[in-house]
Amino acid sequence: MDLRDGPEEAAFRAALRTWLEANVPSGLRGLRGWSDPAALALGRDWSRRLAQAGYAGLTWPKE
């Protein structure tokens, strides 16, 4: 099994890093749970952002 990135994987990784730098909410880093209402709202917003950008999925793709 070859685990090195090909050109498509490298491009995807670079695009994702750029997107994350622009979209990860500042309060997400260091969050330890979703028990309080503010954290839950932050989690919902983050999930929404991921889904809108096409980075959310319910399962891993089959190979």
C-alpha positions, 0 to 999 in steps of 0.5 A: 500500500502506497500512502504517499500523496499523489497530486490530487491528494496534495491539492486537496490537502492544501485546499483544506488547510487554506479553508480551515485557516479561514473557517475554524472558529476561534473558540473551537480550539481547546473546547472540552465538551458540548455541555453548555449552550454556548459550546453547543451553538459553536459546535452546530455552527462548525458542523454547518460550516463543514457541511456547506463546504462539502467537508462533512460526511456520515461514513468513510468512502469505500476503497 
